[in-house]
Amino acid sequence: MRFLIVLLLIASTAVAQKPAESTTLAKVRAANSLNCGVDFEEVEYSTADAHGNHSRFDLDLCKAVAVAALGPGAHFTAVPYRAEADALNGLKDGDIDVLATATPNFVNTSSGLFAFSRPVLFDFQGFLVNKAFNIHSAKDLAGKKTCFIGGTESEDQLQAYMKRENIKWLPFSFQEEGEMEAAFVTGNCAAITADVTQLGFERIAYKGFAQKCEILPDVIANDPLALTTRATDPRWSSIVNWTASALILAEQSGITQSNIIAMHKSSDDIPTQRILGSIKGYGQFLSLDDTWAYHVIEAVGNYGEIFERTLGTASPMRLDRGPNNLSTHGGLMLADPIR
C-alpha cells in the first residue's frame, strides 16, 4: 500500500511539472508561420517614439523566434508599424504573435497587458556632434548650441542631464526636424540629441556630411528595448525570452554561425552542450525539441553577429556596441544560464 502511494505521488508530481500548453505556440504551429511586428520608423524625430529605424535588427529577431517555434526554414511575416504605440495595440488585439522590440517603460510594464523579454537592445539618448567643433565629450558642449525638438521627453531628459553634469550649454529648440537638421548641417548648432538609433539612422541621410559627424559615448538617458508578447500566454513569453537569452549565451560561449557545426560535434563545454542540445532534456520545458537553440544560431548567428551586421560597424548605421557589449566586455548584455 505504501509503495502504491509513493508511485501515485511521483505520477502526480510529474503531471504537475509538465509545461502548460502555449496557445500562441499552437496557433503559430497550426499556421506554420509567425506574425512578427516590426517598427519601421521614418527619417524623422517623432514626438511619440524616440527610437530610430532598427528594422534590420528586428527582422533577425523575428526570424530567431520563428525558428525557435517552427524549426529550420521557418516562415514569418513581418507586420510593419510606424510607431510603437500602434505596434503594441496590434499585439494586444492579436494581429501579431510577437513584437520584435518595444520599450519596457513604466507605462508599458504596469499595464499588465504585455510581457517583456530581457533587453535585446540598450538604446540611449545621446549626442550627434559636428567634428568641426572639436567636441569629444558632453563637457565640450559648454558654451555651444545644442539642437533638440521642443516639448518632448528628449528635451526634459537633456535639460536634466545638463543640469546634473553642470554643463553651461546653449539650448536651441525647434518644432520641425527639417529646420533643426538644417541648423546642424550649416553649423548653427554644434550637436543634436536623440536616441542613438535615431541619430545613426539620421546620419545615413546626411550622405557626404555624415563623415563630419560623430555620436558621442555620453549617455543622457537609457531607453532599452525588448521582445514583447501578450502577458496572457506566459509559456509563449518564456519561449521568446529564452530565444533572446540563447543569442547572448551563444556569444558568451564563442558559438558562431560559422563554427556551430564543429562546436556541436566536438565541444566538451557543458554550457555549450546544453545550448546546442547535445545534452538532452532541456527543450521539453519550453515545449520545443532539444536542438531549438542550435537551429536559431544556425539561422541568424549569435547576438554579436546580429548587432554587427544590422546596427554595428558592418552596417550603414555604424553604431558602437557600447552597452550592447557582453558584460565580460564592459557592456550590459548578460543571459541566465541553461541549467
C-alpha positions in Angstrom: 0.0 0.0 0.0 2.8 2.4 1.0 4.6 1.6 -2.3 1.4 2.4 -4.3 1.0 5.7 -2.5 4.6 6.6 -3.4 4.0 5.7 -7.1 0.9 7.9 -7.1 2.8 10.8 -5.6 5.5 10.5 -8.2 3.0 10.4 -11.0 1.0 13.4 -9.8 4.3 15.4 -9.4 5.3 14.5 -13.0 1.9 15.7 -14.2 2.2 18.9 -12.2 5.6 19.7 -13.7 4.5 19.2 -17.3 4.6 22.6 -19.1 1.2 24.1 -19.8 0.3 24.3 -23.5 1.0 27.7 -25.1 -2.0 28.8 -27.1 0.2 31.2 -29.2 2.7 28.4 -30.0 -0.2 26.1 -31.0 -1.5 28.9 -33.3 1.9 29.6 -34.8 2.4 25.9 -35.5 -1.1 25.4 -37.0 -0.4 28.3 -39.4 3.2 27.2 -39.9 4.2 30.8 -39.8 4.9 33.6 -37.2 3.3 37.1 -37.4 6.0 39.4 -36.1 5.6 43.2 -35.5 8.4 45.4 -36.8 8.6 49.2 -36.2 9.6 50.8 -39.5 10.4 54.4 -38.3 10.8 57.1 -40.9 13.8 59.5 -41.0 12.2 62.0 -38.6 12.2 62.9 -35.0 8.9 61.7 -33.6 7.4 63.3 -30.5 5.9 60.0 -29.5 8.7 57.5 -30.3 12.3 58.4 -29.7 13.8 55.3 -31.3 15.1 55.3 -34.9 14.7 52.7 -37.6 16.3 49.5 -36.5 14.2 47.2 -38.7 17.1 45.1 -39.9 17.9 44.2 -36.3 14.2 43.5 -35.6 13.8 41.2 -38.7 16.6 39.0 -37.4 14.8 38.7 -34.0 11.6 37.8 -35.8 13.5 35.1 -37.7 15.1 33.8 -34.5 11.7 33.4 -32.7 10.2 31.8 -35.8 13.0 29.2 -36.0 12.7 28.5 -32.2 9.0 27.8 -32.6 8.9 26.1 -36.0 12.4 24.8 -36.7 14.8 25.2 -39.7 13.4 27.0 -42.7 10.6 28.7 -40.6 8.4 31.2 -42.2 7.4 34.5 -40.7 5.6 37.6 -41.8 6.9 41.0 -40.8 3.9 43.2 -40.0 5.0 46.8 -40.3 4.2 49.6 -37.9 5.1 53.3 -38.0 5.1 53.8 -34.2 5.5 51.7 -31.0 2.0 52.6 -29.7 0.4 51.2 -32.9 2.5 48.1 -32.7 1.5 47.4 -29.1 -2.1 47.8 -30.0 -1.6 45.3 -32.8 -0.1 42.9 -30.3 -2.9 43.4 -27.8 -5.5 42.8 -30.5 -3.8 39.6 -31.6 -2.8 40.8 -35.0 0.8 39.7 -34.3 2.3 36.9 -32.2 5.3 38.9 -31.0 6.6 42.4 -31.3 10.3 42.4 -32.1 11.2 45.4 -30.0 9.2 47.7 -27.6 10.2 49.8 -24.6 9.7 48.2 -21.2 9.0 51.6 -19.5 6.7 52.3 -16.6 3.5 52.7 -18.6 4.0 49.7 -20.7 5.1 47.3 -17.9 2.5 48.5 -15.4 -0.5 48.0 -17.7 -0.5 44.2 -17.2 -1.1 43.7 -20.9 2.4 42.9 -22.0 5.4 40.7 -21.1 8.9 41.8 -22.0 12.0 39.6 -22.5 15.4 40.6 -21.2 16.6 43.7 -23.1 17.8 42.9 -26.6 19.0 46.4 -27.4 20.2 49.1 -25.0 19.3 52.2 -26.9 20.1 55.5 -25.2 19.7 59.2 -25.7 23.0 60.7 -26.8 24.6 63.4 -28.9 25.4 63.7 -32.6 28.1 66.3 -33.0 29.8 68.2 -35.8 33.5 67.3 -35.6 34.4 70.8 -36.8 33.6 72.0 -33.3 36.2 69.8 -31.7 33.8 68.1 -29.3 35.0 64.8 -27.7 32.5 64.6 -24.8 29.4 66.2 -23.5 31.6 68.5 -21.3 32.9 70.1 -24.5 29.3 71.4 -25.3 29.8 74.1 -22.7 29.0 77.4 -24.3 27.8 75.8 -27.5 24.3 75.4 -29.0 22.6 72.0 -28.8 19.6 71.4 -31.0 16.5 69.5 -29.9 12.8 69.1 -30.7 11.0 71.1 -28.1 8.1 69.8 -25.9 9.4 66.2 -25.9 10.8 63.7 -23.4 14.1 64.2 -25.0 14.1 67.9 -24.1 13.2 67.1 -20.5 16.0 64.5 -20.2 18.5 66.8 -21.9 17.7 69.7 -19.5 18.1 67.3 -16.5 21.4 65.9 -17.8 23.0 69.2 -18.5 22.0 70.5 -15.0 23.2 67.3 -13.3 26.6 67.5 -15.1 26.8 71.2 -14.6 27.3 72.0 -18.3 26.6 75.6 -19.2 25.2 74.9 -22.6 23.1 77.0 -25.1 19.6 75.5 -25.8 18.4 75.7 -29.3 14.8 74.4 -29.6 12.9 73.5 -32.8 9.4 72.4 -33.7 10.3 71.0 -37.1 13.0 68.3 -37.6 13.9 69.7 -41.1 14.7 73.1 -39.6 16.8 71.5 -36.9 18.7 69.4 -39.3 19.5 72.4 -41.5 20.8 74.3 -38.5 23.1 71.3 -37.6 24.4 70.8 -41.2 25.1 74.5 -41.6 27.0 74.7 -38.3 24.4 76.9 -36.5 24.4 74.3 -33.7 27.2 72.0 -32.5 25.1 69.0 -31.6 21.7 67.4 -31.8 20.2 65.0 -29.4 18.0 61.9 -29.7 18.3 58.1 -29.1 21.4 56.8 -30.8 19.3 54.5 -33.2 17.6 57.7 -34.4 20.9 59.5 -34.7 22.6 56.7 -36.6 19.6 56.4 -38.9 19.5 60.2 -39.5 23.3 60.3 -40.1 22.8 57.9 -43.1 20.6 60.6 -44.8 23.4 63.2 -44.4 25.4 61.3 -47.1 28.7 63.3 -47.6 28.2 65.3 -44.5 27.9 62.1 -42.4 31.7 61.8 -42.4 31.9 65.1 -40.4 29.5 63.7 -37.7 30.2 61.6 -34.6 28.0 60.1 -32.0 29.4 60.7 -28.5 29.5 57.8 -26.0 27.9 60.0 -23.3 24.6 58.6 -22.1 21.9 61.2 -21.4 19.2 58.6 -20.5 18.8 54.9 -21.1 16.0 53.6 -23.4 16.2 49.8 -23.6 14.2 47.7 -26.0 12.9 44.1 -25.5 11.0 41.4 -27.4 7.3 41.8 -26.4 4.4 39.3 -26.0 1.0 39.3 -24.5 1.0 38.7 -20.8 -1.9 36.2 -21.1 0.4 33.5 -22.5 3.4 33.1 -20.1 4.6 29.9 -21.8 5.0 31.7 -25.1 6.6 34.6 -23.3 9.1 32.2 -21.9 10.0 30.8 -25.3 10.5 34.3 -26.7 12.7 35.4 -23.6 14.8 32.2 -23.9 15.3 32.9 -27.6 16.9 36.2 -26.7 18.9 34.5 -24.0 20.2 31.8 -26.4 21.6 34.5 -28.7 23.5 36.1 -25.9 24.6 32.8 -24.4 25.9 31.7 -27.8 28.2 34.8 -28.0 29.3 34.2 -24.4 30.3 30.6 -25.3 32.0 31.6 -28.6 29.4 29.9 -30.8 29.0 31.5 -34.2 27.1 30.8 -37.3 30.3 29.5 -39.0 31.6 27.3 -36.2 28.3 25.9 -34.8 28.6 22.5 -36.6 32.1 21.9 -35.3 31.1 23.1 -31.8 28.1 20.7 -31.8 30.4 17.8 -32.7 33.4 18.4 -30.6 32.8 20.8 -27.7 33.2 19.3 -24.2 32.0 22.5 -22.6 28.8 21.7 -20.6 27.0 25.0 -21.1 27.7 24.8 -24.8 26.4 21.3 -25.0 23.2 22.5 -23.2 22.7 25.4 -25.6 23.2 23.2 -28.7 21.1 20.3 -27.5 23.9 17.8 -27.1 22.7 17.2 -23.6 19.1 16.1 -23.9 16.0 17.1 -21.9 16.0 20.9 -21.7 13.8 21.6 -24.7 10.8 19.9 -23.1 10.5 22.8 -20.6 9.6 25.1 -23.5 7.6 22.5 -25.5 10.4 22.6 -28.0 12.9 20.0 -29.2 16.4 19.9 -27.7 18.1 21.5 -30.8 15.9 24.5 -30.9 18.7 26.9 -29.9 21.1 25.2 -32.3 18.8 26.0 -35.2 18.2 29.6 -34.1 22.0 30.3 -34.0 22.5 28.4 -37.3 19.9 30.7 -38.9 20.9 34.1 -37.5 24.2 33.8 -35.6 24.8 34.9 -32.1 23.9 38.3 -30.6 27.1 40.0 -31.6 26.9 38.8 -35.2 23.3 40.2 -35.4 24.3 43.5 -33.9 27.3 44.0 -36.2 25.6 43.3 -39.5 22.4 45.2 -38.7 23.4 48.1 -36.4 27.2 47.9 -35.9 30.3 48.9 -37.9 29.5 46.5 -40.7 26.1 48.2 -41.2 25.0 51.6 -42.6 24.1 52.6 -39.0 27.8 52.3 -37.8 26.9 52.3 -34.2 29.4 51.3 -31.5 28.3 48.4 -29.3 28.8 50.3 -26.1 26.3 49.0 -23.6 25.3 46.2 -26.0 28.6 44.5 -25.4 28.7 41.4 -23.3 29.1 42.1 -19.6 32.5 40.5 -19.8 33.5 43.3 -22.2 32.2 46.2 -20.3 28.6 46.1 -21.6 25.2 45.2 -20.1 24.4 42.0 -22.1 24.1 39.0 -19.8 21.9 36.0 -20.1 20.6 33.5 -17.5 22.3 30.1 -17.7 20.6 27.0 -19.1 20.7 24.5 -16.2 
